[in-house]
Amino acid sequence: MEQIIFLLEQGSITAPGSIAPSTLARHLRKAGVSRQELLHNATPQKGRRRFEASDVHEIWQSDFQHTLYLPDPTHSRKRKKAILFAIMDDYSRLIVHAEFYWDEKLPRLEDSLKKAILRYGIPEQFYCDNGAAFSSHHLLRICGKLGIRLSHSRAFRPQGRGKIELFFRFIDTSFKPEAYNLIERGDIQGLAQLNNALTAWLDGYYHIRKHGGTGQTPLARATASKRTMKRVPISELTDIFLWEENRKVDKTGCVHVFGNIYEVPCELSGEKVKLRFDPFDLSVIQVWFDGKRFPDAIPWIFIDLSTNG
């Protein structure tokens, strides 16, 4: 039903959010219309064939969704929005990684992409929208080093991301009500518990449920492929995902990173250096100048402002 509603809305046949799955199911039964007939009629007919990758992990598509609210960890009487980032394999509809965060900044995207690659290997193409996080030079550099073709959907033309949008609609109708029940019972109070519930839902329901578009479960379709995935050692992958920022060393031999102050070798005073670091751990900052690595920067004034959220 979620797929039918999505296609009806995409084809401008009905207004977004105006039809509930239960309501549609009831009217279908009364009218004697089959699901296959309605899917055919609801699909936008614009002379374009629905695209699908030819094999598993050929294309991964991704996006953020503003999903639900959790108790605010800093204000016990308030709620804070939890934002889901998901990466889907275009061919199988397998979710190679999905995780809730407190924001939709670049480190969240890179964190999820790294975890997906560690588990499944390197895809040929990473397909996303034109948001700031997806258009960063950091992501472009990472994909370039891994040999991943980074591509973006055209502005105001989200149709190419239809599969991930359909997944988010299924999140809204299936996982979100279940999660809110657990939140109200006090069983989910933070991101870690919410992500544990999401993983259980994906592995215990979504991945083993027959998908309306493929006629197979995402897990069965993915595992049936004989594709051999390219992989890199974890140490190399960790190094590739380090952020790189240029900073000018001041006269006191210090640099600033996200509000923290670090001391670097005094001979670099006045020079523009390259800093390499993990945005989730700002206690270690590599210092590079003219292609040579110098001793790591020493925290001088350090407040943990890393992007752990």
Order of alpha helices (4+ residues) and beta strands (2+ residues): alpha-alpha-alpha-beta-beta-beta-alpha-beta-alpha-beta-alpha-alpha-alpha-alpha-alpha-beta-beta-beta-beta-beta-beta-beta
